[in-house]
Amino acid sequence: MVEAGAKQGRGRSGDGRSNDHLFDRELDHLPPEVRWREWMNRVEATIFAASEPVSREMLARIVGQSCSIDLLIDDIREELRGRPYDLVSVAGGWEQFTRPAYADAIRAVVGGSGKTADLTQSEVLVLMCIGYFQPITRAELSSFFGKEISRDFIGHLRGAGLIASGPRSPTPGAPYTYVTTKEFLLEFGLDTLRDLPDFEALEDAGLLSKEKLLAGEIMPGFAGAHEEAGADTEV
C-alpha cells in the first residue's frame, strides 16, 4: 500500500509537469499545532517506509519552508520514548531502528538482521584501520598489522560494499588506496566518520593497543587464512 501511494504521487499532470507542485508543503490553512502534527506524521511515515536513511534534503520536500527538521525529529523521538523502536541519525540521514533490548526477541522469530554477513575480528580490525587512516593502501595496511593483507581479503570487504577504491597513492607504482563507504556507516550505526571512537580513548580503555597490532599479537594466524602468492603491485 505504501509503495502504491508513492507511485501515484510521482506521476505527471496533463501538461507534462511533475505533480510535485500540487503537493501542499506549507499547510497554511491549518492551525499551527495541527500543522506541526501533520509535518511530524509525514516525516515519521517517510522514514518508516524508506529502505535507507532519509536525508535532511529529502525531508525538506514534505514540510514547510519554515519548519525545523531537527526540532521535528526531536518531537518524534520524544513521542517514541518507551516504544521498541527509535529514529536514529545514521549515514547522513535518519532511519528507524528497533532498540537493542529487543534484538534477541527479533532474532528468535526472524533470524539475522539482514545486513552484511557477520564480520570476523580480523575484518573488523582492518575496517577500523581503513576508517581511521583512509585513504590507505593495501601495503600500508599490511605494514600496520605486520602481516600480509591479501587482495582476496580486500576484495571480500569491497564485495560487501564496506570499502571502495580511493585515489591512487603518490608512492612508487601508484597503488590504489581504500576508503570506507556509506554502507560502512550503516553497518556500524555511524552518522559520519567523526562518530568513530577516539583512537587514544580506545587505547586508554584497554580496547586497542597499537603496539600489539604492530607486533601481530591481536591477530594471530591472520595471514594464514588470507595468504596470497605473487607480486604486491595493485591492479
C-alpha positions as CSV (number, residue, x, y, z in Angstrom):
1,M,0.0,0.0,0.0
2,V,2.8,2.4,0.8
3,E,4.5,1.7,-2.5
4,A,1.3,2.1,-4.4
5,G,0.6,5.5,-2.8
6,A,4.1,6.6,-3.6
7,K,3.8,5.7,-7.2
8,Q,0.6,7.6,-7.5
9,G,2.3,10.7,-6.2
10,R,5.2,10.5,-8.7
11,G,3.0,11.0,-11.8
12,R,2.8,13.9,-14.1
13,S,-0.1,16.2,-14.8
14,G,-1.8,16.5,-18.2
15,D,0.5,19.3,-19.2
16,G,3.6,17.2,-18.6
17,R,4.7,18.9,-15.5
18,S,5.6,16.9,-12.3
19,N,2.8,16.6,-9.7
20,D,5.2,17.8,-7.0
21,H,3.9,21.4,-7.5
22,L,0.5,20.1,-6.4
23,F,1.8,18.9,-3.1
24,D,1.0,21.3,-0.2
25,R,4.1,21.5,2.0
26,E,3.1,24.7,3.9
27,L,-0.4,23.7,5.1
28,D,-1.1,27.3,5.8
29,H,-4.8,26.6,6.2
30,L,-4.2,24.5,9.3
31,P,-3.8,25.9,12.9
32,P,-0.1,25.8,14.0
33,E,-0.5,22.8,16.3
34,V,-2.3,20.8,13.7
35,R,0.2,21.8,11.0
36,W,3.1,20.7,13.2
37,R,1.5,17.4,13.9
38,E,0.9,16.7,10.2
39,W,4.5,17.5,9.5
40,M,5.6,15.1,12.2
41,N,3.3,12.4,10.7
42,R,4.7,12.9,7.2
43,V,8.3,12.7,8.4
44,E,7.8,9.6,10.5
45,A,5.8,7.9,7.7
46,T,8.5,8.7,5.2
47,I,11.3,7.4,7.4
48,F,9.3,4.3,8.2
49,A,8.7,3.5,4.6
50,A,12.2,4.2,3.3
51,S,14.7,1.4,2.7
52,E,17.7,3.6,3.5
53,P,18.4,6.6,5.6
54,V,16.4,9.7,4.6
55,S,18.4,12.9,4.3
56,R,17.5,16.3,5.5
57,E,17.1,17.5,1.9
58,M,14.5,14.8,1.2
59,L,12.5,15.6,4.4
60,A,12.5,19.3,3.5
61,R,10.4,18.4,0.4
62,I,7.5,17.3,2.6
63,V,7.4,20.1,5.2
64,G,7.0,23.8,5.2
65,Q,10.0,26.1,4.4
66,S,10.0,27.5,7.9
67,C,9.9,24.0,9.6
68,S,12.9,23.0,11.6
69,I,13.7,19.4,10.7
70,D,15.8,19.0,13.9
71,L,13.0,20.1,16.2
72,L,10.6,17.9,14.3
73,I,12.8,14.9,14.8
74,D,13.3,15.7,18.4
75,D,9.5,15.8,19.0
76,I,9.0,12.5,17.1
77,R,11.8,10.8,19.2
78,E,10.2,12.2,22.4
79,E,6.9,10.5,21.5
80,L,8.7,7.3,20.7
81,R,10.2,7.0,24.3
82,G,9.1,3.7,25.7
83,R,8.4,2.3,22.3
84,P,10.5,-0.6,20.9
85,Y,11.9,1.5,18.1
86,D,13.5,4.9,17.6
87,L,14.7,7.3,14.8
88,V,18.5,7.1,14.6
89,S,20.8,9.5,12.8
90,V,23.0,7.4,10.5
91,A,24.9,7.8,7.3
92,G,23.8,11.4,6.9
93,G,20.1,10.8,7.3
94,W,17.6,9.3,9.6
95,E,16.4,5.7,9.8
96,Q,14.0,3.7,12.0
97,F,15.7,1.1,14.2
98,T,14.4,-1.3,16.8
99,R,16.0,-0.8,20.2
100,P,18.9,-3.2,21.1
101,A,17.0,-4.5,24.1
102,Y,14.7,-6.3,21.6
103,A,17.4,-7.8,19.4
104,D,17.1,-11.3,21.0
105,A,13.3,-11.4,20.6
106,I,13.5,-10.3,16.9
107,R,16.3,-12.8,16.2
108,A,14.3,-15.6,17.7
109,V,11.5,-15.0,15.2
110,V,13.0,-13.6,12.0
111,G,16.7,-14.7,12.4
112,G,19.5,-12.3,11.4
113,S,19.3,-8.6,10.8
114,G,19.6,-8.9,7.0
115,K,22.7,-6.7,7.0
116,T,26.2,-7.6,5.8
117,A,27.2,-11.2,6.8
118,D,28.8,-11.4,10.2
119,L,32.3,-9.9,10.2
120,T,35.3,-11.7,11.7
121,Q,37.6,-10.0,14.2
122,S,40.2,-9.6,11.5
123,E,37.8,-7.9,9.1
124,V,36.6,-5.5,11.8
125,L,40.1,-4.6,12.7
126,V,41.1,-3.9,9.1
127,L,37.9,-1.9,8.6
128,M,38.7,0.1,11.7
129,C,42.1,0.8,10.3
130,I,40.7,2.0,7.0
131,G,38.2,4.1,8.8
132,Y,40.8,5.9,10.9
133,F,43.6,6.2,8.4
134,Q,41.9,6.4,4.9
135,P,42.9,6.7,2.2
136,I,45.2,3.8,2.8
137,T,46.9,1.3,0.6
138,R,47.0,-2.5,1.0
139,A,50.7,-2.3,1.5
140,E,50.2,0.2,4.3
141,L,47.6,-2.0,5.9
142,S,50.0,-4.9,5.7
143,S,52.7,-2.8,7.3
144,F,50.4,-1.7,10.1
145,F,49.4,-5.2,11.0
146,G,52.8,-6.8,10.3
147,K,51.0,-9.4,8.2
148,E,50.0,-9.7,4.6
149,I,46.6,-8.3,3.8
150,S,45.7,-10.2,0.6
151,R,43.8,-9.0,-2.5
152,D,41.2,-11.6,-1.7
153,F,40.7,-10.1,1.8
154,I,40.3,-6.6,0.4
155,G,38.0,-8.0,-2.4
156,H,35.7,-9.5,0.2
157,L,35.3,-6.2,2.0
158,R,34.7,-4.4,-1.3
159,G,32.2,-7.1,-2.3
160,A,30.3,-6.4,0.9
161,G,30.2,-2.7,-0.1
162,L,32.0,-1.7,3.1
163,I,35.0,-0.1,1.3
164,A,35.8,1.3,-2.1
165,S,38.8,2.4,-4.1
166,G,40.1,5.8,-3.3
167,P,42.7,8.0,-5.1
168,R,45.9,6.5,-6.4
169,S,48.7,6.8,-3.9
170,P,51.6,9.1,-4.9
171,T,54.1,6.3,-3.8
172,P,56.0,4.3,-6.4
173,G,53.7,2.1,-8.6
174,A,50.7,4.4,-7.7
175,P,48.8,1.7,-5.9
176,Y,45.1,2.1,-5.2
177,T,44.1,3.4,-1.8
178,Y,40.9,2.3,0.0
179,V,38.2,4.3,1.8
180,T,35.1,3.4,3.7
181,T,31.6,3.8,2.2
182,K,28.1,4.7,3.2
183,E,27.4,1.0,3.8
184,F,30.3,1.1,6.4
185,L,28.5,3.8,8.3
186,L,25.2,1.9,8.1
187,E,26.9,-1.4,9.3
188,F,28.3,0.3,12.4
189,G,25.5,2.7,13.1
190,L,27.5,5.8,12.5
191,D,26.2,9.1,11.2
192,T,29.6,10.3,9.9
193,L,33.2,9.2,10.4
194,R,33.5,11.8,13.1
195,D,31.4,9.4,15.2
196,L,34.2,6.8,15.3
197,P,35.5,6.4,18.8
198,D,38.6,8.4,19.6
199,F,41.7,6.3,18.9
200,E,43.5,7.4,22.0
201,A,40.4,6.8,24.1
202,L,40.2,3.2,22.9
203,E,43.9,2.7,23.9
204,D,43.3,4.3,27.3
205,A,40.3,2.0,27.9
206,G,42.4,-1.1,27.0
207,L,40.3,-1.9,24.0
208,L,43.0,-1.3,21.5
209,S,46.8,-1.4,21.5
210,K,48.7,-0.1,18.5
211,E,51.8,-1.8,19.8
212,K,50.0,-5.2,19.9
213,L,48.6,-4.6,16.4
214,L,52.1,-3.8,15.0
215,A,53.5,-6.9,16.8
216,G,50.8,-9.1,15.4
217,E,49.6,-10.1,18.8
218,I,45.9,-9.2,18.3
219,M,45.5,-11.1,15.0
220,P,47.4,-14.4,15.4
221,G,47.1,-16.6,12.3
222,F,45.7,-13.7,10.4
223,A,48.0,-14.2,7.4
224,G,47.3,-17.9,7.2
225,A,43.7,-17.6,6.2
226,H,44.3,-14.9,3.6
227,E,47.8,-15.7,2.4
228,E,48.4,-14.7,-1.2
229,A,51.2,-15.6,-3.5
230,G,52.6,-13.2,-6.2
231,A,53.6,-9.6,-6.5
232,D,52.3,-6.8,-4.3
233,T,51.6,-4.4,-7.1
234,E,47.9,-3.4,-7.1
235,V,45.8,-3.8,-10.3
